[in-house]
């Protein structure tokens, strides 16, 4: 798999996952083990209250989907439409993905 193909795969997985998350109510409809009703992972244990757990985590289905879509899209554009190095494309994609995830969070 080439780096260009990897970026495209990340983009389409993130795009599909974003659409799926949106159709599922922004993650509110996810009631899987290990998830809070808002789509975030528990910080500690499985309980919904008390202790350190129960809050919305920065790593949740919506933020992961945004990261993948932006990482893949920006990385693909950098590697396909310019003469940048692979490291620059990965770096730019990572920064864009982290920024998109932060905005969604």
MDTraj code that builds the backbone (N, CA, C; nanometers):
import mdtraj as md
import numpy as np

residues = "UNK UNK UNK UNK UNK UNK UNK UNK UNK UNK UNK UNK UNK UNK UNK UNK UNK UNK UNK UNK UNK UNK UNK UNK UNK UNK UNK UNK UNK UNK UNK UNK UNK UNK UNK UNK UNK UNK UNK UNK UNK UNK UNK UNK UNK UNK UNK UNK UNK UNK UNK UNK UNK UNK UNK UNK UNK UNK UNK UNK UNK UNK UNK UNK UNK UNK UNK UNK UNK UNK UNK UNK UNK UNK UNK UNK UNK UNK UNK UNK UNK UNK UNK UNK UNK UNK UNK UNK UNK UNK UNK UNK UNK UNK UNK UNK UNK UNK UNK UNK UNK UNK UNK UNK UNK".split()
xyz = np.array([
    [0.0854, -0.1170, 0.0000],
    [0.0000, 0.0000, 0.0000],
    [0.0902, 0.1234, 0.0000],
    [0.0633, 0.2137, -0.0897],
    [0.1403, 0.3374, -0.0948],
    [0.0879, 0.4347, 0.0100],
    [0.1666, 0.5361, 0.0394],
    [0.1246, 0.6375, 0.1356],
    [0.0019, 0.7118, 0.0847],
    [-0.0032, 0.7350, -0.0451],
    [-0.1187, 0.8014, -0.1050],
    [-0.2456, 0.7182, -0.0833],
    [-0.2365, 0.5882, -0.1017],
    [-0.3507, 0.4992, -0.0783],
    [-0.3900, 0.4965, 0.0685],
    [-0.2915, 0.4999, 0.1576],
    [-0.3186, 0.5018, 0.3006],
    [-0.3965, 0.6273, 0.3396],
    [-0.3541, 0.7429, 0.2873],
    [-0.4249, 0.8676, 0.3155],
    [-0.5692, 0.8615, 0.2640],
    [-0.5883, 0.8097, 0.1437],
    [-0.7241, 0.7978, 0.0888],
    [-0.8097, 0.7034, 0.1726],
    [-0.7520, 0.5937, 0.2176],
    [-0.8255, 0.4998, 0.3019],
    [-0.8684, 0.5675, 0.4324],
    [-0.7760, 0.6398, 0.4959],
    [-0.8095, 0.7128, 0.6188],
    [-0.9200, 0.8143, 0.5941],
    [-0.9110, 0.8863, 0.4836],
    [-1.0111, 0.9868, 0.4513],
    [-1.1502, 0.9243, 0.4359],
    [-1.1596, 0.8176, 0.3569],
    [-1.2907, 0.7578, 0.3324],
    [-1.3463, 0.6865, 0.4557],
    [-1.2601, 0.6239, 0.5353],
    [-1.3070, 0.5633, 0.6604],
    [-1.3583, 0.6730, 0.7536],
    [-1.2842, 0.7829, 0.7660],
    [-1.3270, 0.8941, 0.8502],
    [-1.4549, 0.9573, 0.8004],
    [-1.4676, 0.9732, 0.6700],
    [-1.5882, 1.0312, 0.6118],
    [-1.7093, 0.9413, 0.6365],
    [-1.6934, 0.8112, 0.6133],
    [-1.8023, 0.7167, 0.6359],
    [-1.8384, 0.7127, 0.7846],
    [-1.7362, 0.7092, 0.8703],
    [-1.7602, 0.7040, 1.0137],
    [-1.8292, 0.8319, 1.0629],
    [-1.7918, 0.9467, 1.0067],
    [-1.8581, 1.0731, 1.0422],
    [-2.0056, 1.0686, 1.0050],
    [-2.0353, 1.0205, 0.8852],
    [-2.1750, 1.0108, 0.8417],
    [-2.2525, 0.9140, 0.9298],
    [-2.1906, 0.8017, 0.9626],
    [-2.2549, 0.7032, 1.0485],
    [-2.2795, 0.7600, 1.1879],
    [-2.1820, 0.8307, 1.2421],
    [-2.1966, 0.8923, 1.3736],
    [-2.3064, 0.9980, 1.3719],
    [-2.3119, 1.0770, 1.2652],
    [-2.4147, 1.1798, 1.2546],
    [-2.5536, 1.1164, 1.2459],
    [-2.5665, 1.0113, 1.1664],
    [-2.6955, 0.9434, 1.1530],
    [-2.7371, 0.8748, 1.2829],
    [-2.6403, 0.8369, 1.3634],
    [-2.6687, 0.7709, 1.4916],
    [-2.6934, 0.8729, 1.6018],
    [-2.7003, 0.9989, 1.5691],
    [-2.7289, 1.1011, 1.6691],
    [-2.6057, 1.1620, 1.7311],
    [-2.4972, 1.1702, 1.6565],
    [-2.3751, 1.2317, 1.7085],
    [-2.3096, 1.1500, 1.8169],
    [-2.3321, 1.0180, 1.8164],
    [-2.2723, 0.9322, 1.9164],
    [-2.3625, 0.9106, 2.0361],
    [-2.4770, 0.9819, 2.0434],
    [-2.5661, 0.9686, 2.1583],
    [-2.6364, 0.8337, 2.1611],
    [-2.6476, 0.7674, 2.0461],
    [-2.7191, 0.6406, 2.0409],
    [-2.6273, 0.5212, 2.0664],
    [-2.5003, 0.5427, 2.0943],
    [-2.4055, 0.4345, 2.1161],
    [-2.4164, 0.3866, 2.2597],
    [-2.4569, 0.2637, 2.2790],
    [-2.4650, 0.2048, 2.4116],
    [-2.3837, 0.0762, 2.4144],
    [-2.2609, 0.0843, 2.3727],
    [-2.1727, -0.0310, 2.3702],
    [-2.0941, -0.0380, 2.4999],
    [-2.0504, -0.1572, 2.5413],
    [-1.9679, -0.1672, 2.6621],
    [-1.8425, -0.0814, 2.6487],
    [-1.8119, -0.0048, 2.7499],
    [-1.6952, 0.0823, 2.7479],
    [-1.7254, 0.2229, 2.7021],
    [-1.8508, 0.2499, 2.6659],
    [-1.8872, 0.3834, 2.6196],
    [-1.9851, 0.4472, 2.7164],
    [-1.9705, 0.5749, 2.7367],
    [-2.0680, 0.6540, 2.8109],
    [-2.1802, 0.6858, 2.7132],
    [-2.2975, 0.7215, 2.7591],
    [-2.4079, 0.7477, 2.6689],
    [-2.3810, 0.8633, 2.5736],
    [-2.2781, 0.9427, 2.5969],
    [-2.2434, 1.0522, 2.5062],
    [-2.1376, 1.0113, 2.4047],
    [-2.0991, 0.8855, 2.4033],
    [-2.0039, 0.8378, 2.3036],
    [-1.8600, 0.8389, 2.3488],
    [-1.8292, 0.8794, 2.4713],
    [-1.6904, 0.8838, 2.5166],
    [-1.6527, 0.7596, 2.5941],
    [-1.5250, 0.7316, 2.6008],
    [-1.4767, 0.6180, 2.6766],
    [-1.4729, 0.6527, 2.8245],
    [-1.4942, 0.5536, 2.9077],
    [-1.4802, 0.5743, 3.0516],
    [-1.3326, 0.5938, 3.0838],
    [-1.3056, 0.6809, 3.1773],
    [-1.1683, 0.7049, 3.2181],
    [-1.1226, 0.5957, 3.3137],
    [-1.2119, 0.5500, 3.4024],
    [-1.1745, 0.4507, 3.5019],
    [-1.2925, 0.3577, 3.5257],
    [-1.2732, 0.2288, 3.5060],
    [-1.3780, 0.1320, 3.5357],
    [-1.4920, 0.1370, 3.4355],
    [-1.6052, 0.0787, 3.4782],
    [-1.7203, 0.0719, 3.3888],
    [-1.8403, 0.1495, 3.4425],
    [-1.8347, 0.1958, 3.5652],
    [-1.9484, 0.2661, 3.6234],
    [-1.9722, 0.4013, 3.5615],
    [-2.0953, 0.4497, 3.5746],
    [-2.1315, 0.5783, 3.5156],
    [-2.1114, 0.6951, 3.6108],
    [-2.0892, 0.6704, 3.7367],
    [-2.0775, 0.7830, 3.8286],
    [-1.9690, 0.7607, 3.9313],
    [-1.9340, 0.8672, 4.0005],
    [-1.8360, 0.8586, 4.1085],
    [-1.6939, 0.8411, 4.0582],
    [-1.6017, 0.8604, 4.1445],
    [-1.4606, 0.8415, 4.1100],
    [-1.4150, 0.9348, 4.0002],
    [-1.3227, 0.8850, 3.9191],
    [-1.2671, 0.9660, 3.8118],
    [-1.3383, 0.9433, 3.6796],
    [-1.4245, 0.8439, 3.6693],
    [-1.4844, 0.8071, 3.5408],
    [-1.6162, 0.8779, 3.5170],
    [-1.6747, 0.8472, 3.4027],
    [-1.8071, 0.8960, 3.3712],
    [-1.8116, 1.0206, 3.2849],
    [-1.7006, 1.0867, 3.2590],
    [-1.7017, 1.2083, 3.1786],
    [-1.6795, 1.1790, 3.0327],
    [-1.7034, 1.2781, 2.9517],
    [-1.6816, 1.2657, 2.8091],
    [-1.5325, 1.2747, 2.7806],
    [-1.4797, 1.1765, 2.7134],
    [-1.3382, 1.1720, 2.6815],
    [-1.3113, 1.2453, 2.5505],
    [-1.1901, 1.2937, 2.5352],
    [-1.1513, 1.3582, 2.4094],
    [-1.1415, 1.2557, 2.2972],
    [-1.1255, 1.1288, 2.3324],
    [-1.1197, 1.0232, 2.2318],
    [-1.2553, 0.9550, 2.2306],
    [-1.3384, 0.9927, 2.1342],
    [-1.4715, 0.9358, 2.1191],
    [-1.4984, 0.9168, 1.9703],
    [-1.6053, 0.8486, 1.9325],
    [-1.6282, 0.8197, 1.7903],
    [-1.6272, 0.9431, 1.6996],
    [-1.6834, 1.0528, 1.7447],
    [-1.6894, 1.1726, 1.6612],
    [-1.5522, 1.2348, 1.6392],
    [-1.4707, 1.2434, 1.7450],
    [-1.3385, 1.3045, 1.7298],
    [-1.2441, 1.2150, 1.6498],
    [-1.2562, 1.0828, 1.6665],
    [-1.1729, 0.9904, 1.5886],
    [-1.2099, 0.9991, 1.4406],
    [-1.3385, 1.0066, 1.4112],
    [-1.3832, 1.0192, 1.2721],
    [-1.3322, 1.1487, 1.2100],
    [-1.3403, 1.2596, 1.2843],
    [-1.2907, 1.3878, 1.2333],
    [-1.1406, 1.3820, 1.2104],
    [-1.0677, 1.3221, 1.3052],
    [-0.9229, 1.3096, 1.2887],
    [-0.8899, 1.2309, 1.1627],
    [-0.9522, 1.1147, 1.1453],
    [-0.9210, 1.0315, 1.0287],
    [-0.9525, 1.1023, 0.8976],
    [-1.0681, 1.1681, 0.8911],
    [-1.1061, 1.2357, 0.7669],
    [-1.0086, 1.3481, 0.7330],
    [-0.9753, 1.4307, 0.8296],
    [-0.8855, 1.5434, 0.8028],
    [-0.7415, 1.4981, 0.7837],
    [-0.6973, 1.4015, 0.8616],
    [-0.5629, 1.3461, 0.8443],
    [-0.5481, 1.2904, 0.7033],
    [-0.6440, 1.2093, 0.6624],
    [-0.6374, 1.1489, 0.5296],
    [-0.6504, 1.2498, 0.4177],
    [-0.7440, 1.3431, 0.4311],
    [-0.7652, 1.4419, 0.3257],
    [-0.6472, 1.5351, 0.3063],
    [-0.5990, 1.5921, 0.4152],
    [-0.4854, 1.6855, 0.4058],
    [-0.3580, 1.6111, 0.3648],
    [-0.3370, 1.4939, 0.4217],
    [-0.2191, 1.4149, 0.3836],
    [-0.2203, 1.3798, 0.2365],
    [-0.3364, 1.3399, 0.1861],
    [-0.3478, 1.3073, 0.0434],
    [-0.3186, 1.4283, -0.0439],
    [-0.3756, 1.5425, -0.0081],
    [-0.3515, 1.6633, -0.0873],
    [-0.2039, 1.7007, -0.0878],
    [-0.1391, 1.6899, 0.0277],
    [0.0032, 1.7232, 0.0344],
    [0.0871, 1.6282, -0.0495],
    [0.0590, 1.4991, -0.0405],
    [0.1440, 1.4012, -0.1094],
    [0.1123, 1.3953, -0.2589],
    [-0.0114, 1.4237, -0.2965],
    [-0.0523, 1.4109, -0.4368],
    [-0.0280, 1.5375, -0.5189],
    [-0.0502, 1.6536, -0.4600],
    [-0.0470, 1.7775, -0.5375],
    [0.0756, 1.8645, -0.5138],
    [0.1727, 1.8151, -0.4423],
    [0.2946, 1.8935, -0.4236],
    [0.4130, 1.7991, -0.4118],
    [0.5282, 1.8561, -0.4185],
    [0.6505, 1.7767, -0.4123],
    [0.7041, 1.7702, -0.2692],
    [0.6141, 1.7572, -0.1730],
    [0.6582, 1.7511, -0.0329],
    [0.7065, 1.6111, 0.0007],
    [0.7821, 1.6029, 0.1057],
    [0.8288, 1.4750, 0.1553],
    [0.7153, 1.4053, 0.2285],
    [0.7278, 1.2763, 0.2421],
    [0.6261, 1.1983, 0.3119],
    [0.6109, 1.2463, 0.4559],
    [0.7220, 1.2795, 0.5203],
    [0.7162, 1.3264, 0.6594],
    [0.6378, 1.4568, 0.6711],
    [0.6522, 1.5452, 0.5732],
    [0.5772, 1.6715, 0.5750],
    [0.4280, 1.6451, 0.5565],
    [0.3926, 1.5504, 0.4696],
    [0.2520, 1.5173, 0.4476],
    [0.1913, 1.4545, 0.5727],
    [0.2649, 1.3641, 0.6366],
    [0.2161, 1.3019, 0.7600],
    [0.2036, 1.4062, 0.8709],
    [0.3010, 1.4953, 0.8808],
    [0.2956, 1.6009, 0.9821],
    [0.1790, 1.6956, 0.9613],
    [0.1591, 1.7389, 0.8379],
    [0.0476, 1.8294, 0.8080],
    [-0.0863, 1.7606, 0.8306],
    [-0.0950, 1.6343, 0.7913],
    [-0.2177, 1.5589, 0.8129],
    [-0.2469, 1.5399, 0.9606],
    [-0.1427, 1.5130, 1.0385],
    [-0.1590, 1.4954, 1.1832],
    [-0.2059, 1.6243, 1.2485],
    [-0.1444, 1.7364, 1.2129],
    [-0.1866, 1.8650, 1.2689],
    [-0.3311, 1.8979, 1.2320],
    [-0.3671, 1.8739, 1.1062],
    [-0.5044, 1.9001, 1.0624],
    [-0.6024, 1.8082, 1.1347],
    [-0.5643, 1.6813, 1.1510],
    [-0.6501, 1.5868, 1.2203],
    [-0.6698, 1.6222, 1.3662],
    [-0.5618, 1.6595, 1.4336],
    [-0.5732, 1.7006, 1.5736],
    [-0.6576, 1.8259, 1.5879],
    [-0.6414, 1.9189, 1.4950],
    [-0.7222, 2.0409, 1.4985],
    [-0.8704, 2.0105, 1.4777],
    [-0.9008, 1.9240, 1.3827],
    [-1.0406, 1.8880, 1.3567],
    [-1.0998, 1.8140, 1.4756],
    [-1.0218, 1.7240, 1.5351],
    [-1.0696, 1.6529, 1.6526],
    [-1.0959, 1.7457, 1.7682],
    [-1.0095, 1.8455, 1.7851],
    [-1.0282, 1.9434, 1.8934],
    [-1.1533, 2.0272, 1.8709],
    [-1.1784, 2.0646, 1.7458],
    [-1.2974, 2.1426, 1.7155],
    [-1.4234, 2.0610, 1.7427],
    [-1.4230, 1.9350, 1.7040],
    [-1.5391, 1.8489, 1.7274],
    [-1.5601, 1.8238, 1.8757],
    [-1.4488, 1.8072, 1.9496],
    [-1.4598, 1.7843, 2.0940],
    [-1.5167, 1.9076, 2.1637],
])
top = md.Topology()
chain = top.add_chain()
for i, resn in enumerate(residues, 1):
    res = top.add_residue(resn, chain, resSeq=i)
    for name in ("N", "CA", "C"):
        top.add_atom(name, md.element.get_by_symbol(name[0]), res)
traj = md.Trajectory(xyz[None], top)
